[in-house]
Amino acid sequence: MGLADITDSIARVIDDTQSGAKELFEPVLRIGVTGLSRAGKTVFITSLIANLLDRSRMSGLKANPLISAAFLQPQPDDTIPRFSYEKHLQALNLPTPHWPESTSSISQLRLSLRTEPTGILRGFKGPKTLHIDIVDYPGEWLLDLPLLKQSYAEWSAQSLSQARAPARAQLAEGWLALQRDSDPGGALIEPQAQGLAEVFTAYLQAARKAGFSNCAPGRFLLPGDLKGSPALTFAPLSRPDKVRSKTLYGAFERRFDAYKKQIIKPFYRDHFAKIDRQIVLVDALGAIHNGPESVEDLRLALGEILASFRPGKNHILSMITGRKVDKILFAATKADHIHHAQHPQLTGFLEALLADAKDAANWKGATTQALSLAALRATIEQSTTHEGEMLDLVRGTLMESGKEVALHPGDLPADPSRLLNPAKQGAKVWPEDIRYNLPAFAPPKPSGEAQKGLAHIRMDKAAEFLIGDKL
């Protein structure tokens, strides 16, 4: 570590200590919200804010009667974009509503809750204020954190092995062919380097579109203003016998290190490491719909992501030694796509999918919980008789056709191993007795009810876990 790094670290400790002193009087709880693509982060945050501002649908939040006021504060950090709550809420409340745009960069919003004192000394106490900073960031960026522990050679070997596996080989065919024709030990030719990076990025995009989750580096999928920069112009290569600085391999190795230093580390230091509590949204139903290969890929990706957290209990010295994530909520989204009778199976599948990661977090002192939820309920439930048996259905409007349908997407097995075992064993399709099809539902039209909060499933339970003890 150089002198500049040491000076910067000392300055951050002083700044964090001063911030910590202020928070003794008006505490700030920083909640990170993440998940991989299609998990519903934007809708989750919009629903959480709407339902905390108007708590008529939040009966599961035990401190609800104590909250006397809830209001949005000015943006707490001048360098982070504000989460576009009003814009996203408007999209869901239009006469013809549509789903908000997905997360493509980091954003933040501060919601403050004022609670009235209770107990025999309440006459001597004033109201308390809790500031909740909700930090939204793409789950794809989390996929980059494991890269901090890898060398370029290790990452290249892992990426090539992953691309050559049967599950992805066809998607990666064009990139693997170009990679084989390249000479890692040859001189750097910039157009050739750009071509390799572009074809590699196209492969990552195709893999994500096909339902795979483990697609790193994450900034290749969401480049923002870094698009075309040297920090994003590299790809995995086989290591030559001798590595020289002016070769293609040497240049890519340098750029990989720059990617870690200039892109991943600042995100970890400035945002990720300051989070107190975390919710990880998981599109478990989407993975099941896409098949065993997607389920196994999701399991591995989530394992790597969660290994990057710093779980544990915070204490008075945490402002100096570094904050830890003391609560982690794992939530299977889109619970409204299945009948509530199957919600226990969905939650059980999520718990089994994350068993190792949850055990590790619990061991280090963090509190974890898994549940199934829907941030915005897009369906209603109904039952019908089919071939002499009662069949549970969900009714909603299909995104593709705009038609209202009532359907039974399939039954989730009570034993999660019936899904996880075929996935771990490399099966390409589910056993014949497992059939599941996940439809894409449009958001519901506004009901015109006096309640301002959004109709949901278990958002109050999520809020109780994340903030209930602080109220």
N, C-alpha and C positions, 0 to 999 in steps of 0.2 A: 504494500500500500504506500503510495507516494504522499508527500507533504500536503498536496492539495486535497487528496482524499481524506487525510486525517483531519485537516482544518474543516472540511465540509461536514464530516461526521460530527465533530465537536459542535459546530453551529447548529446542526439538526437536533442534537441532544438538548442544547440550550433552548431552542425554539419549542421542542416537544415538552420540555419541563415547564416553560412558561405557559403553554397551552393547557398543560395538566393542572397547573395551579388555578387557572380561570375556571376549569371544569369542576373544581371542588364545590363551587357555589351554584353553577347551572350546568349539570352534567350533560355531556354529549355522547350519544351512543351511535357508533358508526356501523351501519349494516351493509354488507356487500351482497349484491344480488347478481348471480351468474348462472350460467347454464349454456349448453351448446346450442347450435342453431335450431330453431323451431321449438324450443322449450317454452317460449312465451314469457320472456323476461319483461318486455315492455308492457304487456297487458297486466302482468303481475304487479309491477310497481304502480301503474295507473290505478288499479283496483285497490291496492293497499292504501294509497293516499286518499282516494275518494271515500273509502269506507272508514278511514280514521277521521276524516273531516266531518263526515256524517255517519255516526255510529249506530244507526237504527238497525243495521243488519249484523251487528257485531256482538251478539249475545254471548259468544264464547270467550270474549275478552273480559276477564273477571273484574278488572279495575274500571270498566266502562262507567259505572255510576259515579266514580270519583273524578272523572275528567270534566272540568268546567269549561275548557276552551281548547280548540285545536286550530292552528293557523300556519300558513306557509311563511317562512322567513326569507329575507334576501339571500342570495347565493352566498354560502360561507367561504368559498374559495374562488378568488378572482381569476384563477388560471384554469378552472375546469368548467366546461359548458354546463348550463343548467338543463336538467331533465325536462323535456317539453311536455309537462303534465297536461296543461290546458289543451294543447294541440291533440294529444293522444286521446284525451277524454272526449273531445269534440268529434273525433273520428268514430267513436263508439256510440255517440248520441245523435248522429245524423239520421234523417228519415230513412236513408238507405245506408246503414253503417258499414264500415269496413275495418279490417284489422290494421292497427298502426304499423308503421315501418319498423323493421327489426333494428336491434342495436348494432351500430357500426363503430362506435367509439365510446370513450368513457364519458359519463355525465353524472350529475349529483343534484340532490334537492334536499333542503332542510325543512322538516316538519316539526313544529313545537307543540307539546301537549302540556297543559297546565292542570294540575290535580289539587284537590282540596284536602287538607289534613283530616285525619281521623283519630279516634281514641279520646281518652279523657283530657289530653293536653291540647286538643285541637283549637281551643280558644286562645292559646298562647303561640300558635304557629301560623305562619302565613302560607299561602299556596306555593307549591313547588313546580318548577318548570323543567321538563326534559326535552332536550333538542335531539332529534333523530335525523342523522345524516344518512340518506339512502344513496348508496354509490352503485351505479349501474355500469357494468363493463362486460364486453363480449367474452363468452366462455372460450372462444378461440384463442384469446390472449393467454388464458391460463394454460393452454396446451404448450406454450412456450417456456413456462417455468422449469419443467424438467430438463430443458436444454442447457440451463445454467450449470448443471453437473456433468455435462457431456463435452467431449472434445469433438472437433469436426469429423475426425476419423470414426469415432464411435457413433455419432449421429448418422453419418453416411451409411455405415454398415447396417445400422438398424433400419433406416429408411429404405434401403435397397432390398433388404430381406422382406420387409413388410410389403413392398410393391410387387415382389416376385411371388408372393403367396397366392394360391389359387383364387382366393376371394377378390383380389385386386389386380391380378395379372393382366386381364383384358383391358381394364381401365388405364393401366400404366404402360400399355404396349408401345405407344408412340414415344413416350419419354424414355423408356428402357432401351429402345432401339437407338435413339439419338445418343444416349449415354454410352452405349457400347461402341458407337462409332467415334466417340471423342477420345482424345489422348490427354489424360490428366497430367502427364509429364511434359506436354508440349507447351509452347509459348502461349501466353494469354492473348487471345484475339477477341476484342470486346463484342463484336456482333455475334460471335459464336457463344460467348458467355451469356449474352442477353437471350439468345435463342434457347439455350438450355434452361435458363430460369423461367422463360415464358411457357415452355412445354411442361416443365415440372409443375408450375402453378396451375396449368390447365388440368393436369392429372389430379391435383389436390381438389380442385373445384368439382371435377367429375366424381371423385370419391365422396365428397360431402353430399352432392346431389343424389348419389346412389344410396345414401342413408348411413354412411360411415362417419364416425365421430372423431377418430384419432387422425387428424389431418394437420400436422405441424410442418413448418412454422405458421402460427396463426395470422401473422400480419401479411402473409402472402395472399390470404383470403380476404382480408380487410386492410388494404394497404394505406388508404387515406392519402395524405399528401406525401407519403413516402414512395408512392408508385414510381417505378423507373429509377430509383436511387440505387447506388452501388450496394447499400446495406441490404437491399432486397434482390440483388442480382447475383444469386448463387444457387447451387443445387447439389445434391449428393453425388459424390464421385468415388470410384474405387481408388484406394491409396497406391500411388506408384512406389517403386523401390526406394527412390530418393526424392525428397520433397525440397524443391527450390522455390524461392520467393517469387520469381517472375513467371512461373508456370501457371497453367490454368488451375491446377490443384492448390498451389500456394496462394493464388489470388482468392479463390473461394474459401480457403481456410481463414484468411485474413478477414474476409467479409463476414463470415460466420461469427468470428470473435467480435467484430464490430457490432453485429446484430445483437449479440448478448449484452455487450457493454453499453451501447447507446440506446437500445430500445427496450430490452427485457428488464435490465437492472433498474432503470429509472421508474418503470411501472411498478416493480416490486417494492422499491424503496419509498416512492412518493404516494402510492395508493394502496397497494395490496397489503403491505406490512402494517398499515394503520387501522385495519378493519378489526372491530371488536366481535362482531357476530356475522354469520354467513348463512345465506340460504342458497342451496344448490338445486336448481330446477332441472328435472330430468324428463325428457320425452320418452318414457319407457314404453308407452303404447305404440309410438311411432317405430321404435326399434323392433318390437315384437311383430308389427305389421310388415316390416322390411325383411324379417327372417333371422335365422340363427347367426349368420355372419355379422349382421348389424348389432345383435345383442352382445356378442362376444367383443366386438370392437368397442362398443359403448362401455362394457365392463372394464376393459383395459384402459380406456381413455380416462374414465372417472377415477380409477385407481391411481393413475399418474397425477391427475389434477389434485386429488385430495392429499397426496403425499407432499404437495407443495405448501399446504396450510401449516400454520404454527399453532396447533391446538393446545389448550391448557388454560389454567386459571390465572387471571390478572391480579396484581397486588399493588401496593403503594409504590413500589419501585419499577413497575412496568413501563412508566414513562421514560425511564433511563435504560432499562435492560431490553426494552422492546415489547410491544403489545402482543398479546396472543388471542386467538379466536376461542372464546370460552363457550360458545354455543354454535352448533351447526345443525341446520334444518335441511333434511333431504326431502324434496317434494316431487312426487310424480304428478305432472300436470295433465290437463285434459280429462280429468275424472268425469266430466259431464258427458264424455263420449261413450260411457258405459253405464249400465244401471247401477244404482247404489248397492245392490246386493253383491256386486263384484268388486266393490272398493277394497274389502279386506284382502282379496287375492292380489290386487294391484299393489297395495302397500306391502304385502308379504314378498312379492316379487322384487320390489325396490330394496327392501331390507336385505334380501339374499344377494342381490346384485352388488350391494355395497358392504357386505358383511365384513370383509377384511379392513376396509378403510374406516368403518365405524368403530370396530374394535380398537384400532390403533389410536383414534381420536379419544375414545373413552379412556384408554389406558393412560394417556397423557394429561387427563384431567378435564377435558372438554365434555360438555353435555350434548348429546346428539338425539335426534328424533327423526322418524320417517313418517310421512303421511301422504295421502293422495288428495288433491285439491283441483279446483277450477277457479281461476281468477275472475272469469266472466262466464256465467252459465249460458251456453249457447243452445241447450236442448231442454226438453221436458221429458219426463218418464211416463210410460204407459205399459200396460200388460194386455196380452191377448191370448186366446186359446188356439193352439196349433197342434193338430193331430192328437187331440185329447189332453194335451199338457199345457200348463200355463207358461207363456214365453214373455220375458221381460224385454221391453224395447226402449229406445230413445228416439225422440222426434225432433228434427231440426231442418234447417235449410242448407242444402248442399252448396258448397262454394262453386263447383264447376258448372252446374246446370241451373242453380237458383230455384230448384224444385224442393218442396217440403216433403220429407220422407220420414217414415217410421221404420226402423230396422233393428236387427239384432246382430251386432258386429262379430259375435262369437263368445265363447266362454273361456275365461282365463282359468288354467288349472289351479286347484287348491294347493298343490305341491309345487313350489317354484323350481325344484330340481328338474321337473319335466321340461322346462324351458332352458334352464342353465346348462344341464348336462349335454344335450345335443349341440348347444352353442359352443361349449368348451371342446367338444369332440370334433368340431369342424363340419357339422352337418350343413348342407346347403338349403334344405327345406325342413319344415317341421314334420313330425310324425303325422300320419293320416288322421289320427283322432284329434289333432289340434288345428283348428281353423280360425284365423282371426283376421279381420279386415277393418282398418281404421279409416272411416270417411273423413273428409275435410268439411267441417261445418262453418257457415258464415256466422258472424256475430248476430245476436237477436236484435230486432227492431225495438227501440225504446218503448217501454210500457206506459209511460205517462204517469207512473205512480208518484206520490208525494215524496217517497224516499229518494234521496240523492245518491246514496251509495249504489254500487253495482251489484247485481245479483251474483252470488258466488257459491262455492262449495268449500267450506273449512278455511276460508281466509281469516276468520276470527280465531280459529285454533292456531294458525300460523303466527298471527300477531301476539297471541297469548304466550307462545313459546319464545318469541324473539324479544318482546319488550315487557311482558306482563310483570316480571319481577322488579323492573325498574320503576313501575308506577305505584 
